[in-house]
Amino acid sequence: MAASSSPVSARRTQDVIGVHMTFNLKHGDYAQFIRDFCGVLVKHETPEMVAGHLVLAKQNHPAAPKRWMYIKLKGKKNESVTLAIRDDNLYLIGFQGKNERWYEFGISTDVTASILNTNTPTTFLGCDVTYKELLEVHQRQQVRTEMGTLELGRRSAIEAVRVLSRYEQVDNVAVDRVTRRALVRLIHMFCEATRMIPFFNTVVDSWDNTTGGHRIREDQVIYLWHWGRMLAALREWKEKNYGSWGEAAFTAQLAKQTNVKSAGEALDVVQLLLRKAGQNNRSPHTKVQETEDNNGGNDQTGGKEQAGDGENMNSSHEQAGDSHEQTGDGHRQTGDSNNEKHKSAAGYDDNINQLHPASTGFGRPLVQVFGVRADFHVVGSIAVFDGKRGQIIYKCPAPIADYPSTSENTIDLPLTGPYRAISADGSFVIQVQGSERSKNVGGDMLWDCYSDQAVYDKVLTHNIGSIADVTYAVLSNAVETSVQVQLKLNGDKAGATARVHGEITAKYQHYNDHSIVLFSCTKEKEMELEISMYDGIISIPIPLQRSVIAVPVSSSLQIKVKIHVTCLPKHEGVVSFDDDLIFPHTDQQTGKLLGGDVAVHVTIRPPTSADTCAFPKPSNRALSLALATTPVPRKETTAGKSLMRWVLKFKRLMPPALKRFTFEAIGSK
């Protein structure tokens, strides 16, 4: 299928296909079921192979996928659970237990938009799709440790089904620890094992073993964070006609983090490949070009985490350690004699003026929405879908009747999201819905990552449904960054209040004409905040409207603080700040502005230092693949070899059109 001529279009309505598979955990053949599952996944309209490995469907349905894979797992007695898995990236999105209610990953209806296509409303679990949230830990090392405690195999799967089958969500209470771990176990056995051969082999080896102690090894857990990068390297290898093994800097970093040093070793890890953006698009490790185009304009011609470059693994960021603090007397400080030492620690390269994210050495494609201009009487909500989650970035804050009509109804809407960075690994869609008085008004903008005209690293403005102008940029190499702002002052009394108004914005070095509003409050609607005190220092967190942004790897981040603070009763006068803080590095930093007895602390928290572990000695099971112009046979594990032979039967069975059908797995009883 040829790439579309334009990357941006109105989203067409689609007929979602439901593929139903059933697996009896007590009596079924797990290896055969995964083979059957793979066979269904590779039946799509755009077949592709990389060195004998089949590729998943295109990621161009970022809300609901073209096909939902509904896997019904039967446990003991009448216990069962149905998993809803996307066919294009193998993300588990939700599940249904005995009460027939669908539960979906997400925070709440205020910030999360549902992806599941169900006839009844879904219930959000109160947690995101990341392993960090599922395992309730904060550091990647903790994720590895916790995953090493999870039993795999038939007995573990039956227990997980028992937990999920009986699950009942309590109002306003997030999902409990036991249920979270049950979800992780099933993600490992039915998502990760389909993506990666080592996970599949581990589960197969432990399926019928009842002695216990069957868990994912530490070196296998590392693959969760780098599956997408291995796929990117393999695709680049194919584009070079199976010649050299990728860009030296990229593959060297990959080898350091995963112990995967060649295409052959990568092929011994990956099973099914994610379909990334087209070959003419930027790869995740491409540097941002510093051109005048980055200043943007109104050009309208452009456009894991569970494994992948995102969510159930990539987003388990640990804290950066010692923070870099800028101090001064109300003016931005650029550093001191220790600046060169800090540059070295942060990965600073004077030759290319590029700062690689400390966690991986490379960023990933992310979307930044700078702003939306629309008639606030017409727009009710705006949501963004990226194939991993749906996020509400704007919701009308009050009934429209509370706002009088004026001649200037078109405004810059006060955006309140996203709460996680928007992925551009695949396509994404921005959905605008009308307000209560304009229910029949709305529109969608689909950005197609496979288009040969997709534009990266340039600010674009696009009109949606003739009711909203969205200004955004698709950043080819960026990191997710959270911003926190606090007021701190010396005091001896707590329980007082502080009044704050003004504006806080973020801006990139190469996008000077465009800023991101993080906080905005007029004097007439001055915000009153409670004061807390610790060790004689009063601390006042400022609630930002937006706190998560995508930052280009090659660009510094500028936070402009223009606020006015009144602290009562002791601090009678108004303390004003109007200055910038520059964060030139992509590690965790804290900047400080001083104004009399009051200080403004701004902290950014992007991905942190690389996560490393001791790797086992290379096994004879993973042999290097000869770098020839065509794939060369290689040795595989028994389970992996039989799985690939079975999957390859489907290479020439791709139908021109897909039909809804029910698939009963061979292993079902």
C-alpha positions in Angstrom: 0.0 0.0 0.0 1.5 3.3 -1.0 2.1 6.0 1.6 -0.6 8.6 1.8 0.2 11.9 0.0 -0.6 14.0 3.1 0.1 13.1 6.7 -2.8 15.0 8.1 -6.4 14.2 7.3 -9.9 14.0 8.8 -10.2 10.6 10.4 -12.6 8.3 8.6 -15.0 6.2 10.5 -13.8 2.6 10.6 -15.4 -0.8 11.1 -13.6 -2.3 14.0 -13.1 -6.0 13.8 -13.3 -8.2 16.8 -11.2 -11.4 16.7 -12.2 -13.8 19.5 -9.9 -16.5 20.7 -10.4 -18.9 23.6 -7.8 -20.7 25.6 -8.4 -23.2 28.4 -5.6 -22.8 30.9 -6.1 -26.1 32.6 -5.9 -28.4 29.5 -4.6 -26.3 26.6 -1.3 -26.3 24.8 0.3 -22.9 25.6 2.9 -23.0 22.8 0.3 -23.9 20.2 -2.0 -21.1 21.4 0.7 -18.5 21.0 1.5 -19.9 17.5 -2.2 -19.6 16.6 -2.2 -16.0 18.1 0.8 -15.0 16.0 -0.9 -16.5 12.9 -3.9 -14.3 13.4 -1.9 -11.2 14.1 0.1 -11.4 10.9 -3.0 -11.7 8.7 -3.4 -8.1 7.7 -3.5 -5.9 4.6 0.1 -4.8 4.5 2.3 -7.9 5.1 6.1 -7.4 5.5 9.0 -9.4 6.7 12.4 -8.5 8.1 15.0 -11.4 8.0 12.2 -14.0 8.2 10.4 -12.3 11.0 6.8 -11.0 10.3 5.7 -7.5 11.1 2.5 -6.4 12.9 -0.2 -4.3 11.2 0.3 -0.6 10.6 -0.2 1.7 13.6 -2.6 4.1 11.8 -5.7 3.6 14.0 -4.5 5.3 17.2 -7.8 5.3 19.0 -9.5 1.9 18.5 -7.3 -0.4 16.4 -8.5 -1.9 13.2 -8.8 -5.2 15.0 -9.3 -6.0 18.7 -7.9 -9.3 19.8 -10.3 -10.6 22.5 -8.6 -13.5 24.3 -10.8 -15.4 26.7 -8.8 -17.3 29.3 -10.6 -20.0 31.1 -9.4 -21.1 34.6 -10.9 -23.3 37.2 -14.7 -23.9 37.4 -16.5 -21.0 35.9 -13.7 -18.5 36.3 -12.6 -16.6 33.1 -11.4 -13.3 31.9 -11.3 -11.7 28.5 -8.3 -9.6 27.6 -8.6 -6.7 25.0 -5.3 -6.5 23.1 -4.5 -4.2 20.2 -3.4 -6.0 17.0 -0.9 -3.3 15.9 1.3 -3.0 19.0 0.2 -5.8 21.3 -0.8 -3.5 24.2 -3.2 -4.8 26.7 -5.8 -2.1 27.1 -8.4 -3.6 29.4 -10.2 -6.8 30.6 -13.6 -8.1 31.4 -14.4 -10.4 34.3 -17.5 -12.4 35.4 -19.5 -9.2 36.1 -19.3 -8.4 32.3 -18.0 -4.9 33.0 -15.0 -3.8 31.1 -12.0 -2.3 33.1 -9.5 -0.1 31.2 -6.1 1.3 32.0 -6.5 5.0 32.7 -6.7 7.5 35.5 -10.2 9.0 35.5 -12.9 10.3 33.2 -11.5 13.8 33.8 -8.1 13.1 32.1 -8.5 9.8 30.3 -10.5 9.1 27.1 -11.6 5.5 26.6 -10.2 3.5 23.8 -12.2 0.3 24.2 -15.2 0.0 21.8 -17.9 -1.4 24.2 -21.6 -1.1 24.3 -21.4 -0.1 28.0 -19.2 2.5 29.7 -15.8 1.2 30.8 -14.4 1.7 34.3 -10.9 3.2 34.5 -8.5 1.3 36.9 -7.0 4.4 38.3 -3.5 3.6 37.0 -1.6 4.1 33.8 -0.3 1.4 31.5 3.3 1.6 32.6 5.0 -1.2 34.6 6.1 1.4 37.1 2.5 2.1 38.0 1.4 -1.5 37.8 4.1 -2.5 40.2 3.8 0.6 42.3 7.5 1.4 42.2 9.5 4.5 41.2 12.8 3.3 39.8 13.7 1.0 36.9 15.8 -1.2 39.2 12.8 -1.7 41.4 10.8 -2.7 38.3 13.4 -5.4 37.5 13.4 -6.6 41.1 9.6 -6.8 41.3 9.3 -8.6 37.9 11.8 -11.2 39.2 9.4 -12.2 41.9 6.5 -12.9 39.6 5.8 -16.6 39.0 5.0 -17.7 35.4 3.4 -20.8 34.0 0.1 -22.6 34.0 -0.5 -22.3 37.7 0.3 -18.6 37.8 -2.0 -17.9 34.8 -4.9 -19.7 36.5 -4.4 -17.7 39.7 -4.3 -14.5 37.7 -7.5 -15.4 36.0 -9.1 -16.1 39.3 -8.2 -12.6 40.6 -9.3 -10.8 37.5 -12.5 -12.9 37.1 -13.7 -11.7 40.5 -12.5 -8.1 40.3 -15.0 -5.4 41.3 -13.9 -1.8 41.2 -14.6 0.3 44.3 -15.7 3.8 43.6 -12.9 6.4 43.7 -10.4 3.7 44.6 -7.5 2.7 42.3 -6.9 -1.0 41.5 -5.3 -3.0 44.3 -1.9 -4.5 44.4 -2.9 -8.1 43.9 -4.9 -7.2 40.7 -2.0 -5.2 39.3 0.3 -8.1 39.6 -2.2 -10.4 38.1 -2.3 -8.1 35.1 1.5 -8.0 34.8 1.7 -11.8 34.8 -0.8 -12.1 32.0 0.9 -9.3 30.1 4.2 -11.3 30.3 2.6 -14.5 29.2 0.3 -13.3 26.4 1.8 -10.0 25.2 5.6 -10.0 25.9 5.9 -13.7 25.0 4.3 -13.0 21.6 6.7 -10.1 21.0 9.9 -11.7 22.2 11.4 -15.2 22.0 13.1 -15.3 25.4 9.8 -14.6 27.2 8.0 -17.2 25.1 10.7 -19.8 25.9 10.6 -19.0 29.6 6.8 -19.5 29.8 6.9 -22.7 27.6 9.7 -24.2 29.8 7.7 -23.5 33.0 4.1 -24.1 31.8 3.7 -27.7 33.0 6.3 -27.5 35.8 4.5 -27.4 39.2 7.6 -27.0 41.4 7.6 -23.2 41.2 10.4 -20.8 40.9 9.9 -20.0 37.3 10.5 -16.3 36.7 11.8 -13.9 34.1 15.6 -13.5 34.4 17.1 -10.1 35.0 18.8 -9.9 31.6 15.4 -10.7 30.0 13.7 -7.9 31.8 16.1 -5.4 30.2 14.6 -6.3 26.8 11.3 -4.7 27.8 12.9 -1.3 27.7 14.7 -1.8 24.4 12.4 -4.0 22.2 11.5 -0.9 20.1 15.1 0.1 19.6 16.1 -3.4 18.5 13.3 -3.3 16.0 14.5 0.1 14.7 18.0 -1.3 14.3 16.7 -4.3 12.4 14.6 -2.2 10.1 17.6 0.0 9.3 19.6 -3.1 8.7 17.0 -4.3 6.2 16.9 -0.9 4.4 20.7 -1.3 4.0 20.0 -4.7 2.2 21.2 -6.6 5.3 24.6 -5.0 5.1 26.2 -3.2 8.1 24.5 -3.5 11.5 23.1 -0.1 12.0 24.6 3.3 12.9 27.7 2.7 15.1 26.7 5.0 17.9 23.2 3.6 18.1 24.1 -0.1 18.0 27.0 0.5 20.4 24.6 2.0 22.9 22.2 -0.8 22.3 24.9 -3.4 23.0 25.9 -1.6 26.2 22.4 -1.7 27.5 21.1 -5.1 26.3 24.2 -7.1 25.5 22.8 -7.5 21.9 25.8 -6.9 19.7 24.6 -8.0 16.2 21.6 -8.5 14.0 21.6 -12.2 14.8 21.5 -11.6 18.5 18.6 -9.2 18.0 16.7 -11.7 15.9 17.1 -14.2 18.8 15.2 -11.8 20.9 12.4 -10.3 18.8 9.6 -12.5 17.5 7.1 -10.1 15.9 8.2 -6.7 14.8 6.4 -3.4 15.4 5.7 -1.5 12.2 7.4 1.8 12.6 7.2 5.0 10.5 8.1 4.9 6.8 11.6 4.6 5.6 11.8 8.3 4.7 10.8 9.4 8.2 13.3 10.1 10.9 14.4 7.2 13.1 14.2 7.5 16.9 17.9 8.4 17.1 18.0 11.1 14.4 19.3 14.4 15.6 16.9 17.4 15.4 18.0 19.7 12.5 18.7 23.2 13.6 17.1 25.1 10.8 15.0 28.3 10.4 12.0 26.0 9.8 12.0 25.1 13.5 10.6 28.5 14.2 7.3 27.2 12.7 4.5 29.3 11.4 1.1 28.5 10.0 2.4 25.9 7.5 -0.5 23.4 7.2 1.2 21.0 4.8 2.7 18.8 7.4 1.2 16.8 9.7 5.0 0.6 27.1 5.8 0.6 29.0 4.4 -3.3 27.8 7.3 -3.5 25.4 8.0 -0.9 22.8 9.6 2.6 22.9 6.9 3.7 25.3 5.0 2.5 28.1 5.1 -0.5 30.3 8.8 -0.3 30.2 10.2 2.9 28.9 8.3 5.1 31.3 9.6 3.6 34.5 11.9 6.4 35.1 14.0 6.6 38.2 15.0 9.8 39.8 18.2 11.4 38.6 20.1 11.6 41.8 21.9 14.8 42.7 20.1 17.7 41.2 21.7 20.6 39.5 20.7 23.8 41.3 20.9 27.3 39.9 21.0 30.0 42.5 21.1 33.8 42.5 19.5 37.0 43.6 16.4 36.9 41.3 18.4 36.7 38.1 19.2 33.5 36.1 22.6 32.0 37.1 24.5 30.2 34.4 26.7 28.2 36.7 30.1 28.4 38.3 33.5 26.7 38.1 31.8 23.3 38.4 30.0 23.8 35.1 32.4 21.8 33.0 32.1 18.9 35.5 28.4 19.0 35.2 28.4 19.1 31.4 30.5 15.9 31.4 28.2 14.2 33.9 25.2 15.1 31.8 26.6 13.8 28.5 27.3 17.1 27.0 29.0 17.1 23.6 30.5 20.4 22.5 30.9 19.2 18.9 27.2 18.7 18.2 25.6 20.7 21.0 23.5 17.6 21.7 22.5 16.2 25.0 21.4 12.6 24.9 18.8 11.5 27.5 20.7 9.9 30.3 18.5 6.9 30.6 19.0 5.5 27.1 21.3 7.7 25.1 18.5 8.5 22.7 15.1 10.0 22.8 12.0 8.9 20.9 9.4 10.5 18.6 7.0 12.5 20.7 4.2 15.1 20.1 4.0 18.5 21.7 0.8 20.4 21.5 1.7 24.1 22.0 -1.9 25.4 22.0 -5.4 25.3 20.6 -7.3 28.4 19.5 -11.1 28.0 19.3 -14.5 29.4 20.4 -14.8 28.2 23.9 -18.6 28.3 23.6 -18.3 25.6 20.8 -15.5 23.3 22.0 -16.4 21.0 24.8 -13.4 18.7 25.0 -10.2 17.8 23.2 -8.5 14.4 23.4 -5.4 12.9 21.9 -5.0 9.2 21.1 -1.6 7.6 20.3 -2.2 3.9 20.3 -1.3 3.5 23.9 -3.8 5.7 25.7 -6.4 8.4 25.2 -5.7 11.6 27.1 -8.0 14.6 27.5 -6.0 17.8 27.1 -8.9 20.2 27.4 -12.4 20.0 28.9 -14.7 23.0 29.2 -14.2 24.0 32.9 -17.8 25.1 33.5 -21.3 25.1 31.9 -21.3 27.3 28.9 -24.2 29.3 30.3 -21.8 30.6 33.0 -19.8 32.4 30.2 -21.4 35.4 28.5 -21.1 35.6 24.7 -18.7 38.4 23.5 -17.2 39.5 20.3 -14.0 37.7 21.3 -15.1 34.2 22.0 -12.2 32.8 20.1 -9.4 32.4 22.6 -6.3 30.3 23.4 -8.0 27.4 25.3 -6.5 26.7 28.7 -5.1 23.2 28.1 -4.8 20.8 31.1 -3.0 17.8 29.6 -1.5 15.5 28.7 -0.4 13.6 31.9 2.0 11.5 29.9 4.0 12.4 26.8 2.1 11.8 23.5 3.9 9.1 21.5 4.6 9.5 17.8 6.0 5.9 17.3 2.8 5.3 15.4 0.1 7.6 14.1 -1.9 9.8 16.5 -5.3 11.5 16.3 -6.5 14.7 17.9 -10.3 14.6 18.5 -12.4 17.8 19.1 -15.9 17.4 20.5 -18.6 20.1 20.7 -19.9 21.6 23.9 -23.4 21.0 25.3 -24.9 23.6 23.1 -22.9 22.4 20.0 -23.2 18.6 20.3 -23.3 18.0 16.6 -20.0 20.0 16.0 -16.6 18.4 16.1 -13.8 16.9 14.1 -10.7 14.7 14.1 -7.2 15.2 12.8 -5.3 12.0 12.0 -1.5 12.3 11.7 -0.2 9.4 9.6 3.3 8.4 10.5 3.6 6.4 7.3 3.0 9.3 5.0 5.8 10.2 2.7 5.1 13.9 3.5 5.2 13.6 7.3 7.0 16.6 8.8 9.1 16.4 11.9 10.7 19.0 14.1 8.7 21.9 12.8 5.8 23.8 14.4 2.6 23.4 12.4 -0.9 24.7 12.7 -3.9 22.7 11.5 -7.6 23.4 11.5 -9.9 20.7 12.8 -13.5 20.7 11.8 -13.5 24.5 11.1 -13.8 25.0 14.9 -10.3 24.8 16.3 -6.8 25.6 15.2 -4.2 23.3 16.8 -0.5 24.2 16.9 1.8 21.3 17.5 5.1 19.7 16.5 6.1 16.1 16.0 9.6 15.9 17.6 11.7 13.1 16.1 14.0 12.8 19.1 12.6 14.0 22.4 12.2 13.0 26.1 9.2 13.3 28.4 9.8 15.9 31.1 7.7 16.9 34.1 7.9 20.4 35.6 7.3 21.3 39.2 7.2 24.8 40.6 7.3 25.7 44.3 7.4 28.9 46.3 9.6 28.8 49.3 10.1 31.5 52.0 11.4 31.9 55.5 8.7 32.0 58.1 7.7 30.9 61.6 4.0 30.3 61.1 2.1 27.7 59.1 -1.6 27.7 58.3 -1.6 31.0 56.5 -2.3 31.4 52.8 -0.6 32.7 49.7 -2.2 34.4 46.8 -0.7 33.9 43.3 -1.4 35.3 39.9 0.6 35.6 36.7 1.9 33.2 34.1 4.6 30.4 33.8 5.5 29.2 30.3 8.0 26.8 28.8 10.0 27.3 25.5 12.5 25.4 23.5 15.8 26.8 22.3 15.1 26.3 18.6 11.4 27.1 18.7 11.5 30.6 20.1 8.3 31.9 18.6 6.2 29.2 20.4 5.7 28.7 24.1 3.8 26.2 26.2 1.5 27.7 28.9 2.0 25.8 32.2 0.2 28.2 34.5 -2.0 31.2 33.9 -4.2 33.2 36.4 -5.4 36.8 36.2 -5.3 39.1 39.2 -9.1 39.1 39.2 -9.2 35.3 39.6 -6.1 35.2 41.9 -5.4 31.7 43.2 -5.3 31.2 47.0 -2.9 28.4 48.1 -2.4 26.8 51.5 1.0 27.0 53.1 2.8 24.1 54.6 6.0 24.4 56.7 8.9 22.1 57.2 12.0 22.9 59.2 11.3 26.6 59.3 10.8 26.9 55.6 7.4 27.5 54.1 6.7 25.6 50.9 3.9 26.4 48.5 3.4 24.1 45.4 1.9 25.9 42.5 -0.7 23.7 40.8 0.3 23.9 37.1 -2.4 23.4 34.4 0.1 21.4 32.4 3.2 19.8 33.9 4.3 17.2 31.3 6.0 18.3 28.2 8.1 16.8 25.4 11.6 18.3 25.1 13.8 17.9 22.1 17.1 16.2 23.0 19.1 18.8 21.1 17.4 21.8 22.7 17.7 23.5 26.1 14.5 24.2 28.0 13.5 27.8 29.1 11.0 28.3 31.9 9.7 31.8 32.1 8.3 32.8 35.5 6.1 35.9 35.6 4.1 35.8 38.8 3.0 37.9 41.7 2.9 36.4 45.2 1.2 37.8 48.4 1.7 35.8 51.6 -0.5 36.6 54.5 -0.4 37.5 57.4 3.3 38.1 57.8 4.3 39.0 54.3 2.0 42.0 53.5 3.7 43.2 50.3 3.5 41.7 46.9 6.6 39.9 45.6 6.9 39.9 41.9 9.0 37.6 39.6 9.7 38.2 35.9 12.7 36.2 34.8 13.8 33.1 32.9 15.4 29.9 34.0 17.5 28.0 31.4 17.9 24.2 31.7 20.6 23.2 29.2 20.8 19.6 30.3 18.4 16.7 30.1 19.0 15.3 33.5 17.1 16.3 36.6 17.7 19.9 37.6 16.4 22.6 40.0 16.5 26.3 39.2 15.9 29.0 41.7 14.8 32.6 41.5 15.1 34.9 44.6 12.9 37.9 45.4 13.4 39.2 48.9 12.3 36.5 51.4 10.6 34.5 48.7 12.2 32.0 46.3 10.7 30.2 43.2 12.0 26.7 42.7 11.5 25.1 39.3 12.4 21.4 39.0 12.4 19.3 35.8 12.4 15.5 35.9 13.1 13.8 32.6 14.5 10.2 32.1 17.5 9.5 34.2 20.7 7.6 34.3 21.2 4.4 32.3 19.9 1.2 34.0 22.5 -1.5 33.8 22.8 -5.0 35.1 25.2 -7.9 34.9 24.6 -9.9 31.8 25.1 -13.7 31.6 27.8 -15.0 29.4 26.7 -15.4 25.7 24.8 -18.6 25.1 25.2 -20.9 22.2 21.5 -20.4 21.6 22.1 -16.9 20.2 24.5 -17.1 17.2 25.4 -14.1 15.1 23.7 -13.9 11.7 26.0 -13.6 8.7 25.6 -10.1 7.3 24.7 -11.0 3.7 22.4 -9.4 1.2 19.7 -12.0 2.0 18.8 -13.6 5.4 20.9 -16.6 6.2 19.5 -19.5 8.3 20.5 -19.4 11.9 20.2 -21.6 14.9 17.2 -21.1 17.2 15.8 -22.5 20.3 13.4 -25.4 19.8 10.4 -23.5 20.8 11.4 -20.4 18.9 12.2 -22.4 15.8 8.9 -24.2 15.7 7.0 -21.0 16.4 8.7 -19.2 13.5 8.1 -22.1 11.1 4.4 -22.1 12.0 4.1 -18.3 11.6 5.9 -18.3 8.2 3.0 -20.4 6.8 1.0 -17.3 6.8 3.3 -15.3 4.6 1.2 -15.8 1.5 -2.2 -16.1 3.2 -2.9 -12.3 3.6 -6.5 -11.7 2.4 -7.4 -8.5 0.5 -10.0 -7.8 3.1 -10.6 -8.8 6.7 -13.8 -10.2 7.9 -15.1 -10.6 11.4 -14.7 -14.2 12.7 -14.5 -16.2 15.8 -11.3 -18.2 16.3 -11.3 -21.1 18.7 -7.7 -22.1 19.5 -6.6 -25.6 19.1 -5.7 -25.8 22.7 -9.3 -25.1 23.9 -11.3 -27.7 25.6 
